[in-house]
Amino acid sequence: MQKDLGDYRKSYEKSELTEASVKENPMEQFQKWFYETEASDGVDEPNAMTVSTIGLDGFPKSRVVLMKKFTFEGFIFYTNYHSEKGRAIEANPSVCLSFFWPNMERQVIIKGKAEKIAPNLSDGYFESRPHGSQLGAVVSDQSEVVPSREYLEGKLNKLEKKYYGKEVPRPEYWGGYLVRPISIEFWQGRPNRLHDRIRYSLQEDFDWKIERLAP
Ligand SMILES: Cc1cc2nc3c(=O)[nH]c(=O)nc-3n(C[C@H](O)[C@H](O)[C@H](O)COP(=O)(O)O)c2cc1C
C-alpha cells in the first residue's frame, strides 16, 4: 500500500504573533488564544489536548484528554490514577501537553510537572458529572486488558442496579492532575513556512523569559 501526500500543502495566513503583542504571563496569553478559539466556533472541543508521558517501558506515549480548568497555576484534567498514564506520571511527573487548533492555525506546547489535585477538588468535579459518566469511571479499570465488550457491559449493568437512585462515590483511584508549566510555546502559522514561535520559560525567580524560536 502506498499513498503520497507530498501535494498536501496549505499556506497559513490568518494571524501573527510578536514579542511586542504577547502578554507578559503565558497563562494570560493562553487564555486569550483559548477564548479566541472558543469564539471562532471552528473547533468542536477546544479543550481537547494531547498529554504525553514517559512510560515505564521508556517510550513516550501521547493520548487526548479534556482539559477541565486552567488557572495561573496550570492546567487540570481528570483520569484514572491507575491507568497507563497515571502509572507513568507516578514514576516521572514530567509531561507535555499540546493543543492544535487547526482553524486558527495555532498550536500550544506546554512542558510541566503533573501532580494530583486535592481529593476534595476531585470529589467536587466527580459529583458534577452525569450519573452515567460516574458509573463509567467506576466500571473501567482504565488501560487494563479486558476479555470483551460484553464483559464491560455486564459490569456496567450490575453497577447500574447497585447505584439505582443513589449517589455514586468517587473511586479513590479517579481524580484530577494539575500540570504546572515550566515552559509554554505558542506557535502561529505564517506564510512561506516562516511561522511565529514564542516560548515562555519559567526562571528561578518565577519570572517568565520570552524568546522567539526559529520555525
Ligand atoms: C476527545 C477525547 C477526550 C478524552 N478525554 C479523556 C479524559 O478527559 N480523561 C481520560 O482519562 N481519558 C480521556 N480520553 C481517552 C484517552 O485518550 C485514553 O484513551 C485513556 O485516558 C487511556 O489512556 P492511557 O491508557 O494511556 O492511560 C479521551 C479521548 C478523546 C479522543
The ligand as a MOL file (V3000), in Angstrom:
LIG
                    3D

  0  0  0     0  0            999 V3000
M  V30 BEGIN CTAB
M  V30 COUNTS 31 33 0 0 0
M  V30 BEGIN ATOM
M  V30 1 C -11.6440 13.7180 22.6440 0
M  V30 2 C -11.1480 12.7740 23.7090 0
M  V30 3 C -11.2700 13.1280 25.0350 0
M  V30 4 C -10.8030 12.2720 26.0430 0
M  V30 5 N -10.8650 12.7000 27.3380 0
M  V30 6 C -10.3170 11.9230 28.3130 0
M  V30 7 C -10.2340 12.4130 29.6540 0
M  V30 8 O -10.6000 13.5620 29.9730 0
M  V30 9 N -9.7000 11.5850 30.5950 0
M  V30 10 C -9.2300 10.3250 30.2940 0
M  V30 11 O -8.7610 9.6310 31.1880 0
M  V30 12 N -9.2850 9.8540 29.0130 0
M  V30 13 C -9.8020 10.6280 28.0250 0
M  V30 14 N -9.8190 10.1700 26.7290 0
M  V30 15 C -9.3000 8.8060 26.4510 0
M  V30 16 C -7.7650 8.8520 26.3960 0
M  V30 17 O -7.3410 9.3480 25.1240 0
M  V30 18 C -7.1100 7.4790 26.6570 0
M  V30 19 O -7.6500 6.5070 25.7900 0
M  V30 20 C -7.3230 6.9970 28.0990 0
M  V30 21 O -7.1510 8.0400 29.0390 0
M  V30 22 C -6.3580 5.8590 28.4410 0
M  V30 23 O -5.0240 6.3160 28.2700 0
M  V30 24 P -3.7710 5.5240 28.8630 0
M  V30 25 O -4.0670 4.0500 28.7360 0
M  V30 26 O -2.6060 5.9520 28.0490 0
M  V30 27 O -3.6440 5.9290 30.3260 0
M  V30 28 C -10.2630 10.9980 25.6970 0
M  V30 29 C -10.1370 10.6580 24.3480 0
M  V30 30 C -10.5520 11.5410 23.3670 0
M  V30 31 C -10.3420 11.1630 21.9230 0
M  V30 END ATOM
M  V30 BEGIN BOND
M  V30 1 1 1 2
M  V30 2 1 2 3
M  V30 3 2 2 30
M  V30 4 2 3 4
M  V30 5 1 4 5
M  V30 6 1 4 28
M  V30 7 2 5 6
M  V30 8 1 6 7
M  V30 9 1 6 13
M  V30 10 2 7 8
M  V30 11 1 7 9
M  V30 12 1 9 10
M  V30 13 2 10 11
M  V30 14 1 10 12
M  V30 15 2 12 13
M  V30 16 1 13 14
M  V30 17 1 14 15
M  V30 18 1 14 28
M  V30 19 1 15 16
M  V30 20 1 16 17
M  V30 21 1 16 18
M  V30 22 1 18 19
M  V30 23 1 18 20
M  V30 24 1 20 21
M  V30 25 1 20 22
M  V30 26 1 22 23
M  V30 27 1 23 24
M  V30 28 2 24 25
M  V30 29 1 24 26
M  V30 30 1 24 27
M  V30 31 2 28 29
M  V30 32 1 29 30
M  V30 33 1 30 31
M  V30 END BOND
M  V30 END CTAB
M  END
